[in-house]
Amino acid sequence: MKSSHQAYLFGIGAIFLWSTVATAFKLALAHYTPLQLVFVAVTTSIFALGVILIAQRKLPLIKQQFLSRPLFYLQTGLLNPFLYYLVLFKAYDLLPAQQALSLNYTWAILLPLLSVPLLGQALRKSDVTAALVAYCGVFFIATKGNITGVQFESMTGVALALTSTVLWSLYWIVNTKDKGDPVVSLLLSFLVGLPFILVALMLTQSLPSLDLKALLAGVYVGLFEMGVTFVLWLVALKKAERTASISTLVFITPVMSIGFIAWILQESIEKSTYIGLGLIILALVLQQVLPKVGQWRTRKRISA
């Protein structure tokens, strides 16, 4: 099989699994508190990533990378998994899955905006345009389309979902300075973050239940939100002839996620969710397309 075909298979596999996790979050949160779910999922992900690194014969890199930059991994571990997933799961606990999913998906719009002050990157008109369109979608979803009355079902849930986008964007901005193996770096972040999760859990709540149904839901989240799927995506990008051709598959994720939410959770999908999510996806497309249109116009002007 050609490498490009393998890239699509791995990419589609990752997209399919990521599309199921919003539903898995809600199912797991029926049994666990957000903090308990973080603990179960992160523990599972550490085990899964460890097995993958053993298969890749990269275990020695764990010590090597950590000792080279311990403070760096302290930062990433606090951001992800500790703060990010705690905030995200709490948002899912307070909001319908369709709302939490859509709001969280705006991290891709926020990332280039935060890169301006934190990485010194130039602010592009396309990023501003995309942000305006995306956050119109956010407002539409958060108010359930009642844009004149402006009544939020759970203002705390909306705030937490949007905060999760900030934390996730900060995690990736910090990661731009990471030159190590990405799977090793992810495992190190989880290993460093786990003690903080455990201490918070011991001080505030009880340990998670070992009920089989609850445990399976938490393990699923750990495997297919945090661990295995990340590796599948990395393999897809590595095998792809053009990264952009694989990256565009991400646009399928929220649409498939809404389908799983309606089918498995039996949530009635609001018209406002469809409209708001459509605006967010449009913003993501504009973010990709507008710079290329600008480049094409510049080349055309120069050639003329």
C-alpha positions as CSV (number, residue, x, y, z in Angstrom):
1,M,0.0,0.0,0.0
2,K,1.3,3.5,-0.9
3,S,2.5,5.7,1.9
4,S,-0.1,8.3,1.1
5,H,-2.9,5.7,1.3
6,Q,-1.6,4.6,4.7
7,A,-1.6,8.2,5.8
8,Y,-5.3,8.5,5.0
9,L,-6.1,5.3,6.7
10,F,-4.3,6.4,9.9
11,G,-5.8,9.9,9.6
12,I,-9.4,8.7,9.2
13,G,-8.9,6.2,12.1
14,A,-7.8,9.1,14.3
15,I,-10.6,11.3,13.2
16,F,-13.2,8.6,13.8
17,L,-11.9,7.9,17.3
18,W,-11.8,11.6,18.2
19,S,-15.3,12.0,16.9
20,T,-16.5,9.5,19.6
21,V,-14.9,11.1,22.6
22,A,-17.4,13.9,23.3
23,T,-20.0,11.2,23.7
24,A,-17.6,9.1,25.8
25,F,-17.0,12.2,28.1
26,K,-20.7,12.4,28.9
27,L,-21.1,8.7,29.5
28,A,-18.1,8.6,31.8
29,L,-19.2,11.7,33.7
30,A,-22.4,9.9,34.6
31,H,-20.2,7.8,36.9
32,Y,-17.3,10.0,37.8
33,T,-16.7,13.5,38.8
34,P,-14.5,15.5,36.4
35,L,-11.4,15.1,38.6
36,Q,-12.0,11.4,39.0
37,L,-12.4,11.0,35.2
38,V,-9.1,12.9,34.7
39,F,-7.3,10.5,37.0
40,V,-8.7,7.3,35.3
41,A,-8.1,8.6,31.8
42,V,-4.6,9.9,32.4
43,T,-3.5,6.7,34.2
44,T,-4.8,4.7,31.2
45,S,-3.1,7.0,28.8
46,I,0.2,6.7,30.6
47,F,0.0,2.9,30.4
48,A,-0.9,3.0,26.7
49,L,1.8,5.5,25.7
50,G,4.3,3.4,27.7
51,V,3.4,0.3,25.8
52,I,3.8,2.2,22.5
53,L,7.2,3.5,23.5
54,I,8.3,-0.1,24.5
55,A,7.2,-1.3,21.1
56,Q,9.2,1.6,19.5
57,R,12.2,0.9,21.7
58,K,12.2,4.5,22.9
59,L,11.9,4.1,26.7
60,P,15.5,5.4,27.3
61,L,14.3,8.8,25.8
62,I,12.0,9.3,28.7
63,K,14.8,9.9,31.2
64,Q,16.9,11.7,28.6
65,Q,14.3,14.2,27.6
66,F,13.1,14.9,31.2
67,L,16.5,15.6,32.6
68,S,17.3,17.9,29.7
69,R,14.3,20.2,30.5
70,P,12.5,19.3,33.8
71,L,10.9,22.8,34.2
72,F,9.5,22.6,30.6
73,Y,7.7,19.4,31.4
74,L,6.5,20.8,34.7
75,Q,4.8,23.6,32.6
76,T,3.3,21.2,30.0
77,G,2.1,18.7,32.7
78,L,0.3,21.4,34.6
79,L,-1.4,22.7,31.5
80,N,-2.1,19.3,30.0
81,P,-3.4,17.0,31.4
82,F,-4.1,18.6,34.9
83,L,-5.7,22.0,34.2
84,Y,-7.0,21.5,30.6
85,Y,-8.9,18.2,31.1
86,L,-10.2,19.2,34.6
87,V,-11.7,22.4,33.1
88,L,-12.9,20.6,29.9
89,F,-14.6,17.8,31.8
90,K,-16.3,20.2,34.2
91,A,-17.6,22.1,31.1
92,Y,-19.0,18.8,29.7
93,D,-20.5,18.1,33.1
94,L,-22.4,21.4,33.1
95,L,-23.4,21.7,29.4
96,P,-25.1,19.5,26.8
97,A,-22.3,17.7,24.9
98,Q,-23.2,19.5,21.6
99,Q,-22.5,22.9,23.2
100,A,-19.3,21.9,25.0
101,L,-18.0,20.2,21.9
102,S,-18.7,23.2,19.6
103,L,-17.3,25.8,22.1
104,N,-14.1,23.8,22.7
105,Y,-13.5,23.5,19.0
106,T,-12.7,27.2,18.8
107,W,-9.2,26.6,20.2
108,A,-7.9,26.4,16.6
109,I,-9.1,30.0,16.1
110,L,-7.7,31.3,19.4
111,L,-4.2,29.7,18.9
112,P,-2.9,32.0,16.1
113,L,-4.3,35.0,18.1
114,L,-2.4,34.1,21.2
115,S,0.7,33.4,19.1
116,V,0.9,37.1,18.3
117,P,1.8,38.4,21.9
118,L,3.4,35.1,23.1
119,L,5.5,34.1,20.1
120,G,5.9,37.4,18.4
121,Q,4.0,36.3,15.2
122,A,2.3,38.8,12.9
123,L,-1.4,39.3,13.2
124,R,-3.0,38.3,9.9
125,K,-6.3,39.8,8.7
126,S,-7.4,36.2,8.0
127,D,-7.0,35.3,11.7
128,V,-9.1,38.3,12.8
129,T,-11.8,37.5,10.2
130,A,-11.9,33.9,11.3
131,A,-12.1,34.9,14.9
132,L,-15.0,37.2,14.4
133,V,-16.9,34.6,12.4
134,A,-16.1,31.8,15.0
135,Y,-17.1,33.8,18.0
136,C,-20.4,34.8,16.4
137,G,-21.0,31.0,16.2
138,V,-19.9,30.7,19.9
139,F,-22.4,33.4,20.9
140,F,-25.2,31.7,18.8
141,I,-24.6,28.4,20.5
142,A,-24.2,29.8,24.0
143,T,-27.5,31.7,23.8
144,K,-29.3,28.9,21.9
145,G,-30.0,31.3,19.1
146,N,-31.7,33.9,21.5
147,I,-29.3,36.6,20.5
148,T,-31.6,39.4,21.5
149,G,-32.6,38.1,24.9
150,V,-29.0,36.9,25.7
151,Q,-29.8,34.2,28.3
152,F,-27.2,31.6,28.9
153,E,-28.2,28.1,30.0
154,S,-25.0,27.7,32.1
155,M,-22.7,30.8,32.0
156,T,-20.2,28.8,34.2
157,G,-20.2,26.0,31.7
158,V,-19.7,28.3,28.7
159,A,-16.9,30.1,30.6
160,L,-15.2,26.8,31.4
161,A,-15.5,25.6,27.8
162,L,-13.9,28.8,26.5
163,T,-11.2,28.6,29.2
164,S,-10.3,25.1,28.0
165,T,-9.5,26.6,24.6
166,V,-7.1,29.1,26.2
167,L,-5.4,26.3,28.2
168,W,-5.1,24.0,25.1
169,S,-3.7,26.9,23.0
170,L,-1.2,27.7,25.7
171,Y,-0.1,24.1,25.8
172,W,0.6,24.0,22.1
173,I,2.4,27.4,22.2
174,V,4.6,26.1,25.0
175,N,5.2,23.0,22.9
176,T,6.6,24.9,20.0
177,K,9.8,25.0,22.0
178,D,9.9,21.3,22.4
179,K,12.5,19.5,20.2
180,G,12.1,16.0,21.6
181,D,10.1,13.0,20.5
182,P,6.4,14.0,20.5
183,V,5.1,10.7,22.0
184,V,7.8,10.8,24.7
185,S,6.9,14.5,25.4
186,L,3.2,13.7,25.8
187,L,4.0,10.8,28.2
188,L,6.3,13.1,30.2
189,S,3.5,15.7,30.5
190,F,1.1,13.0,31.8
191,L,3.7,11.6,34.2
192,V,4.4,15.0,35.6
193,G,0.7,16.0,35.7
194,L,-0.5,12.8,37.4
195,P,0.8,13.6,40.9
196,F,-1.0,17.0,40.9
197,I,-4.2,15.2,39.8
198,L,-3.8,12.6,42.6
199,V,-3.1,15.1,45.3
200,A,-6.1,17.2,44.3
201,L,-8.2,14.1,44.3
202,M,-7.1,12.9,47.7
203,L,-7.6,16.3,49.2
204,T,-11.1,17.0,47.8
205,Q,-12.8,13.7,46.8
206,S,-12.7,10.0,47.0
207,L,-10.8,7.7,44.6
208,P,-12.8,6.6,41.5
209,S,-15.2,3.7,41.6
210,L,-13.9,0.4,40.2
211,D,-17.4,-0.4,38.8
212,L,-16.8,-2.1,35.5
213,K,-19.1,0.2,33.4
214,A,-17.6,3.3,34.9
215,L,-14.1,2.1,34.5
216,L,-14.6,1.1,30.8
217,A,-15.9,4.6,30.0
218,G,-12.9,6.2,31.7
219,V,-10.4,3.9,30.0
220,Y,-12.0,4.6,26.7
221,V,-11.4,8.3,27.2
222,G,-7.8,7.7,28.2
223,L,-7.1,5.5,25.2
224,F,-8.9,7.4,22.4
225,E,-8.8,11.0,23.5
226,M,-5.4,11.3,25.0
227,G,-3.2,8.3,24.0
228,V,-3.5,6.0,21.1
229,T,-5.3,8.5,18.8
230,F,-2.6,11.1,19.2
231,V,0.0,8.5,17.9
232,L,-2.3,7.5,15.0
233,W,-2.4,11.2,14.0
234,L,1.3,11.6,14.2
235,V,1.8,8.5,12.0
236,A,-0.7,9.9,9.5
237,L,1.2,13.2,9.3
238,K,4.5,11.5,9.0
239,K,3.3,9.3,6.1
240,A,1.4,12.0,4.2
241,E,2.9,13.4,1.0
242,R,1.2,16.7,1.8
243,T,0.4,17.6,5.5
244,A,-2.4,19.9,4.4
245,S,-4.3,17.0,2.7
246,I,-4.4,15.2,6.1
247,S,-5.0,18.2,8.3
248,T,-8.2,19.1,6.4
249,L,-9.7,15.8,7.7
250,V,-10.1,17.6,11.1
251,F,-13.1,19.5,9.7
252,I,-15.0,16.2,9.7
253,T,-14.6,15.7,13.5
254,P,-17.3,18.1,14.9
255,V,-19.8,16.9,12.3
256,M,-19.3,13.3,13.1
257,S,-19.2,14.1,16.8
258,I,-22.7,15.7,16.6
259,G,-23.9,12.5,14.9
260,F,-22.6,10.3,17.7
261,I,-24.1,12.7,20.4
262,A,-27.5,12.5,18.7
263,W,-27.4,8.8,18.2
264,I,-25.9,7.5,21.4
265,L,-26.7,10.2,24.0
266,Q,-30.1,10.9,22.4
267,E,-29.6,14.6,22.7
268,S,-31.9,16.7,20.5
269,I,-29.6,18.8,18.5
270,E,-30.6,22.5,18.6
271,K,-30.9,24.5,15.4
272,S,-28.6,27.0,17.1
273,T,-26.0,24.3,17.4
274,Y,-26.1,23.6,13.7
275,I,-25.8,27.3,12.8
276,G,-23.1,28.0,15.4
277,L,-21.0,25.0,14.5
278,G,-21.4,25.9,10.9
279,L,-20.0,29.3,11.6
280,I,-17.1,27.8,13.5
281,I,-16.2,25.4,10.7
282,L,-16.6,28.3,8.2
283,A,-14.1,30.2,10.3
284,L,-11.6,27.3,10.3
285,V,-11.9,27.1,6.5
286,L,-11.4,30.9,6.1
287,Q,-8.4,30.7,8.3
288,Q,-6.8,28.2,5.8
289,V,-8.1,29.6,2.6
290,L,-7.8,33.4,3.0
291,P,-3.9,33.5,3.3
292,K,-3.7,31.4,0.1
293,V,-6.0,33.7,-1.7
294,G,-3.8,36.6,-0.6
295,Q,-0.6,34.9,-1.8
296,W,-2.3,34.1,-5.2
297,R,-3.2,37.8,-5.6
298,T,0.3,38.9,-4.7
299,R,1.9,36.5,-7.2
300,K,-0.6,37.6,-9.9
301,R,0.2,41.3,-9.2
302,I,3.9,40.7,-9.4
303,S,3.6,38.6,-12.7
304,A,1.5,41.3,-14.2
